[in-house]
Structure formats: C-alpha cells, structure tokens
Amino acid sequence: MAISLEQARIDVWRQVLVENAKVVVLETEGYPVRVTPKRRLRHVDS
C-alpha cells in the first residue's frame, strides 16, 4: 500500500527535524538530506 501525502510529510518532518537524520527513508526509498551553507536550511533531495 502506498504512503499518503499527509503521512509522508509527517515522516519527513520527524526524520529531518526531530531525529536530525542524514537520509530520509520513505517505505523502501532513501533520500539524502543536505544543509544549505548560508542559512543552514535542510533540503531533501529527490
């Protein structure tokens, strides 16, 4: 069963901001997280 958009947003938020993960995992796919140099924003690459 595919993950809903709402659940995907919650999972990304939790992994990136709460757990400070370097890779976001949704179902079986991993997506790297990078931090922008100037403002230290987190960006998930797809």
N, C-alpha and C positions, 0 to 999 in steps of 0.2 A: 504494500500500500504506500502511495506517495505521501510525503510530508506536506502539511498545509502551509500556506504562506505565513499565517499567524504563528504557527509553531516554529517555522524556520527562523523568523525574526527573533523570537524569544531565545531559541538555541544559540543563535549568533551573538546576541546581546550578552547572554550568560557566559559563553565561552571567551569572548573577547574582553569584555569589561569587568566581569566578576572574577573569572579564573585566569585572566591575562594570558590566554593561550596564544601560541605562535602559529598554530594551524587550527582552523575551524573544521570540524567534522560534522557533515550532514548526511545521514544514512550511511553510505559507504564511501562517499567522496570527501577528500580533504582539500581545503582551500587555504593557501598561505596568508598570513596577516602581516602587513608591513606598517611601519610607523613613518609618517611624513617628517622630514627633517626640520622644517621651520616651526610648525605648530604642534608637533607630536600627536597628530590625529592618527587613528588606526584605520587602515583601509584593507578590506578583504578582497584579494584578487580572485577573479573567477576564470 
